[in-house]
Amino acid sequence: MSEKLDKLQKVFNNVFENCPAINETTTKDSIASWDSINHLSLILELETEFGLSFSVEEIENLKSVKQILEKIK
């Protein structure tokens, strides 16, 4: 697992209860607790952990680990 994916797993574990192991194929539909409220929590955690700032459009469109990893790079 890459370093970024390891850090991302920690973020997901902080946000989602009983979070399964994630990989590039993990999507919003893969995690039962990934609802609109937890999505905003995820975005805030990502911004803090990776020193990023997402636009409203990016926030609305980040629906998979692959998309998140692309934004982090």
C-alpha distance (Angstrom), angle and dihedral (degrees) to the residues before:
residue distance angle dihedral
M1 . . .
S2 3.78 . .
E3 3.79 121.6 .
K4 3.81 91.1 -112.4
L5 3.79 91.6 50.5
D6 3.82 89.6 49.7
K7 3.81 90.6 52.7
L8 3.79 89.8 44.9
Q9 3.81 90.8 52.5
K10 3.82 89.1 55.3
V11 3.82 90.4 51.6
F12 3.80 91.0 49.3
N13 3.82 90.3 48.5
N14 3.82 89.6 53.1
V15 3.81 93.3 50.3
F16 3.79 105.4 34.7
E17 3.79 125.1 54.7
N18 3.81 113.5 -129.2
C19 3.79 90.7 3.2
P20 3.80 112.9 -170.9
A21 3.78 121.4 -137.1
I22 3.79 108.6 -74.2
N23 3.79 131.4 -142.3
E24 3.79 136.8 166.1
T25 3.81 91.6 -74.8
T26 3.82 93.9 56.3
T27 3.80 111.8 114.5
K28 3.78 137.6 178.7
D29 3.81 88.1 -93.6
S30 3.84 91.2 55.6
I31 3.81 94.3 65.2
A32 3.80 115.7 59.4
S33 3.81 94.7 -154.9
W34 3.84 94.3 50.6
D35 3.78 95.5 110.2
S36 3.81 129.7 143.7
I37 3.81 94.8 -83.1
N38 3.80 94.0 47.9
H39 3.80 89.1 44.6
L40 3.81 89.5 61.8
S41 3.81 90.1 46.5
L42 3.81 88.7 51.0
I43 3.81 91.5 51.3
L44 3.81 91.8 50.3
E45 3.81 91.5 48.7
L46 3.82 91.1 48.1
E47 3.79 92.0 49.9
T48 3.81 90.9 50.3
E49 3.81 97.4 42.7
F50 3.80 97.0 44.6
G51 3.82 100.8 28.8
L52 3.79 92.7 -118.3
S53 3.77 136.7 140.5
F54 3.79 119.8 -151.5
S55 3.80 126.4 -155.4
V56 3.80 119.7 -128.3
E57 3.81 89.5 -105.0
E58 3.81 91.7 51.7
I59 3.80 91.2 48.5
E60 3.80 90.8 53.0
N61 3.80 93.2 47.4
L62 3.82 101.8 44.6
K63 3.77 99.6 101.3
S64 3.80 103.5 140.0
V65 3.78 141.5 45.1
K66 3.80 89.0 -118.1
Q67 3.82 91.6 57.1
I68 3.81 91.0 46.2
L69 3.82 91.9 50.3
E70 3.81 90.1 50.4
K71 3.83 90.1 54.3
I72 3.81 92.5 46.6
K73 3.82 93.9 53.0
